[in-house]
Amino acid sequence: MGGQDAAGAVLDTVEEYLAQAVTVVASAHTSMPGARARFGVASTLTNNLIYVVGGVDGAGAGQTTIFEYAVANQGATAGPAGTPSGTWATRGNLAAARSGLQLSSPPGITNFLTSANAGRNADQDAIAKFVATIRSAQPPVHSAAPSAVRGKALFNQVGLVVADFSCATCHGGPKYTRSTVGYTGPPSPEVGLGLGNQRVIGAELRQTVAQGPNAGQAPGVLINVGTFLANAAGGRVNEIRANGADASQAIAPLGANGFNIPSLLSVHETAPYYYNGLAQTLEEVLNGSQDGNGGVRHHFVTNSAQRADLISYLRSIGPETTAVLPAVVEFYNAPLDNFFITADPVEAAAVDSGAAGPGWSRTGNLFNSGGPIAVCRFYGSISPGPNSHFYTASASECAGLIALQATTPASTPRWNFESNDFLTNVPANGVCPAQTVPVFRAYNNGWSRRIDSNHRITSNQASITELVPRGWVDEGVVMCAPK
């Protein structure tokens, strides 16, 4: 709009260019009411109006006028269908002539910028501090309820609904969402332009360096889970987006590319669910009745008992719970030459404090718990022994040891069942499923060596290999831990 040509003449013309191709749009655009250069320009975010403020005219005289350009209207010379020529109006005057004002309006993607927002407005800063104190609601189901415990295991089970995915793949993390805004600004509509390497298209952040370019799929920014139904009965008829190029037309609502992952905090009291309340209950979120509109149906749990346990877990999520099951931590006692593992953070802290006796320290090895299989934990005894623990994810091995315990006198060395200590996955022919890592077990051959039997269980294969020259037996892969 306006400006000066190569000879310095001040212009009143309006031209439109395609931003990426940098080519002129060859259609009529209504000229400004007067020639202007060195003016301020601003725009609105809601109704596509552009303002030309002050500046100088063809004689170099400063101006006070405020021109308004409505790009969605047809001027005296109409543009082609879908590209109106626009109309101009004088909306007011400045108190004094001004030029070079460098006005601006915040773009619709201001929240993606890397510049700090704090310190510009005391009231806004105070509101931000208050919002930071808000915590999610207390859940109606206790996290220790059996159904919630089972549901948490299902939540972390890879392949429960979609191969290589668990619920925690998308809804994990401290705030129960993997949503993140991780990129170097400024925002860019395309990668490779020398700006931030992400795609910000209209109001949608579609790709960042870490997320994408998996359009509609994890780990993309937007994930299509089959819930979007545009402009149809029961669909997104409540969103109308104006077409700035043609005021008589509407733009399709957002959602076809998927949605950013919402947090599950307070999910028990935030019904209805999905983007426009398609699912009235958590049961409808998981039973497949509202997500059959394309994409990948990550929420469709076909087993009703599993749905009930998952819902119980979702209703147990509160400010103190975590989406991910605890890690299994390894300890070593050099005087005893024994290893020990636990997934209970309270027990681990007790071992750290010396409550299990002197000499125990963490090795630094740990692996994640989580999966459909409960690991049986056994302990012998101080006397007659073995003064050690044993863990197995094999149902037959667990049942066999429990049966042997029942027929072996307490005065004879035996394994005594203690608990189902943590959850895991099991290998098939020594191979772990996708999105899991192998967990190995070594046996100190205590029976043959006439010492207390002890096992080392770790995902660090090198830690197993180093024991073999000392007479330990490598028993191979016995569990599969979530990545």
Secondary structure, 3 states (H helix, E strand, C coil): CCCECCCCCECCCCCCEECCCCEECCCCCCCCCCCCECCEEEECCCCCEEEEECCECCCCCEEEEEEEEECCCCCCCCCCCCCCCCEEEEEEEEEEEECCCCCCCCCCCHHHCCCCCCCCCHHHHHHHHHHHHCCCCCCCCCCCCHHHHHHHHHHCCCCCCCCCCCHHHHHCCCCCCCCCCCCCCCCCCCCCCCCCCCEEECCEEEECCCCCCCCECCCCCCECCCCCCCCCCCCCCCCCEECCCCCCCEECCCCCCCECCCCCCCHHHCCCECCCCCECCHHHHHCCCCCCCCCCCCCCCCCHHHHHHHHHHHCCCCCCCCCCCCEEEEEEECCCCEEEEECCHHHHHHHHHCCCCCCEEEEEEEEECCCCEEEEEEECCCCCCCCCEEEECCHHHHHHHHHHHHHCCCCCCCCEEEEEEEEEECCECCECCCCEEEEEEEECCHHHHCCCCCEEEECCHHHHHCCHHHCCEEEEEEEEEEC
